[in-house]
């Protein structure tokens, strides 16, 4: 029994934004937006923009004249993102499948994607699509989560959720932390027409202000909640409480949580 790991709909976007965003996404959003701004792009495409966490960082770091197009596969995610920009300037939102980008060749000088590539079913096709819509010499800047061993919150959520199901445990957390082989990603980028690949491993230590809210986000803020509900053998509240206990045990009174991501920067040849 499996759910679509890229389906962030229903109540998921709200929990994702409120409970996960401040803890695991905002710092990396600032990092990747800074990298984009360093090259003074004019036309930027953001893939898998989600609830606009990176979009906000991009608008902070980029000149208002920079044209920014924020896209996501899930319209409910973009609905939350739009609310963060009551008076958008040179900013548009559009529902887009990263494997079939609906823009002409050479439309953008920069494409950015934070923690989205892992969810693309055909990653090689998505890389080719990014290459197609970039200008010659244009940049693709994206990040992925490193393995669960470097991101204990992912391990805790995966193991704790799975412990409630003797057979066919939810598998969502295998997806975001299952695409961190640097050599394999490099090979895919090169095959799609990219060169000048630069790779950075970025580790952070995050103090979690509200461990209960974070635990709720770890369960309700992604499609794992749909897997849990589909099995209907244990309540989400029971699982959330168990995840909270495990997080508190792992991180202690300081609630300082290690995180690690890998950033790729490549040029279209």
Long-range contacts (C-beta under 8 A, 24 or more apart in sequence): 1-168, 1-227, 1-230, 1-231, 2-171, 2-227, 3-172, 3-223, 3-226, 3-227, 3-230, 4-223, 5-119, 5-171, 5-172, 5-175, 5-223, 6-73, 6-74, 6-119, 6-120, 6-121, 6-223, 7-74, 7-223, 7-226, 8-50, 8-74, 8-76, 8-77, 8-222, 8-223, 9-74, 9-76, 10-76, 10-226, 11-220, 11-225, 12-76, 12-220, 12-221, 12-222, 12-223, 12-225, 12-226, 13-50, 13-51, 13-74, 13-76, 13-77, 13-79, 13-80, 14-80, 15-216, 15-217, 15-220, 15-221, 16-50, 16-51, 16-77, 16-217, 16-221, 16-222, 17-50, 17-51, 17-53, 17-80, 17-221, 18-213, 18-217, 19-213, 19-214, 19-216, 19-217, 19-218, 19-220, 19-221, 20-214, 20-217, 20-218, 20-221, 20-222, 21-51, 21-53, 22-209, 23-206, 23-208, 23-214, 23-217, 23-257, 24-153, 24-206, 24-259, 25-53, 25-54, 25-114, 25-115, 26-53, 26-57, 27-204, 27-206, 27-259, 28-114, 28-115, 28-143, 28-202, 28-204, 28-259, 28-261, 29-53, 29-54, 29-56, 29-57, 29-114, 30-57, 30-61, 31-143, 31-202, 31-263, 32-57, 32-112, 32-114, 32-141, 32-142, 32-143, 32-263, 33-57, 33-58, 33-60, 33-61, 33-62, 34-61, 35-141, 35-263, 35-265, 36-61, 36-62, 36-110, 36-112, 36-139, 36-141, 37-61, 37-62, 39-110, 39-139, 41-66, 41-108, 41-109, 41-110, 41-139, 42-66, 42-67, 42-109, 43-67, 43-69, 43-107, 43-108, 43-109, 43-110, 44-68, 44-69, 44-108, 44-109, 44-110, 44-111, 44-112, 45-69, 45-71, 45-101, 45-103, 45-107, 45-108, 45-110, 45-111, 45-112, 45-133, 46-70, 46-71, 46-111, 46-112, 46-113, 47-71, 47-72, 47-96, 47-98, 47-101, 47-111, 47-112, 47-113, 47-116, 47-126, 47-130, 47-142, 48-72, 48-73, 48-98, 48-113, 48-114, 48-115, 48-116, 48-117, 48-119, 49-77, 49-78, 49-81, 49-93, 50-77, 50-81, 50-114, 50-116, 51-77, 51-80, 51-81, 51-84, 52-78, 52-80, 52-81, 52-82, 52-84, 52-85, 53-114, 54-112, 54-114, 55-81, 55-84, 55-85, 55-91, 56-84, 58-112, 59-85, 59-91, 64-89, 64-90, 65-90, 66-90, 68-92, 69-93, 69-94, 69-103, 69-108, 70-94, 71-95, 71-96, 71-98, 72-96, 73-97, 73-98, 98-126, 98-129, 98-130, 99-125, 99-126, 99-129, 100-129, 101-129, 101-130, 101-132, 101-133, 103-133, 104-133, 105-132, 105-133, 106-133, 106-134, 106-135, 106-136, 106-138, 107-133, 108-133, 108-134, 108-135, 108-138, 109-134, 109-135, 109-138, 109-139, 110-134, 110-138, 110-139, 110-140, 110-141, 111-138, 111-139, 111-140, 111-141, 111-142, 112-140, 112-141, 112-142, 113-140, 113-141, 113-142, 113-143, 114-142, 114-143, 115-143, 115-144, 115-145, 115-176, 115-261, 116-142, 117-142, 117-144, 117-179, 118-144, 118-145, 118-175, 118-176, 118-177, 118-178, 118-179, 119-175, 119-176, 123-179, 123-188, 124-188, 124-191, 124-192, 127-188, 127-189, 127-191, 127-192, 127-194, 128-192, 128-193, 130-192, 131-192, 131-193, 131-194, 131-268, 134-268, 135-268, 136-268, 136-269, 137-267, 137-268, 138-267, 138-268, 139-265, 139-266, 139-267, 139-268, 140-189, 140-194, 140-264, 140-265, 140-266, 140-267, 140-268, 141-263, 141-264, 141-265, 141-266, 142-263, 142-264, 143-202, 143-261, 143-262, 143-263, 143-264, 144-179, 144-180, 144-185, 144-261, 144-262, 144-264, 145-176, 145-177, 145-179, 145-180, 145-260, 145-261, 145-262, 146-177, 146-180, 146-201, 146-260, 146-261, 146-262, 147-177, 147-180, 148-173, 148-177, 150-203, 150-258, 150-259, 150-260, 151-177, 151-258, 151-259, 151-260, 152-250, 152-251, 152-257, 152-258, 153-214, 153-218, 153-247, 153-257, 153-259, 156-218, 156-243, 156-246, 156-247, 156-250, 157-218, 157-219, 157-224, 157-243, 159-246, 160-239, 160-242, 160-243, 160-246, 161-219, 161-224, 161-228, 161-239, 161-243, 163-242, 164-233, 164-234, 164-238, 164-239, 164-242, 165-231, 165-233, 165-234, 168-231, 170-224, 170-227, 170-228, 170-231, 171-227, 172-222, 172-223, 172-224, 172-227, 173-224, 176-222, 180-262, 182-262, 185-264, 189-264, 189-266, 193-268, 193-269, 194-266, 194-267, 194-268, 194-269, 195-266, 195-267, 195-269, 196-265, 196-266, 196-267, 197-264, 197-265, 197-266, 198-264, 198-265, 198-266, 199-262, 199-263, 199-264, 199-265, 200-262, 200-263, 200-265, 201-260, 201-261, 201-262, 201-263, 202-260, 202-261, 202-262, 202-263, 203-258, 203-259, 203-260, 204-258, 204-259, 204-260, 205-256, 205-257, 205-258, 205-259, 206-256, 206-257, 206-258, 206-259, 207-254, 207-255, 207-256, 207-257, 208-247, 208-251, 208-255, 208-256, 208-257, 209-255, 211-244, 211-247, 211-248, 211-251, 211-255, 212-244, 214-247, 215-240, 215-241, 215-243, 215-244, 215-247, 216-240, 218-243, 218-247, 219-243
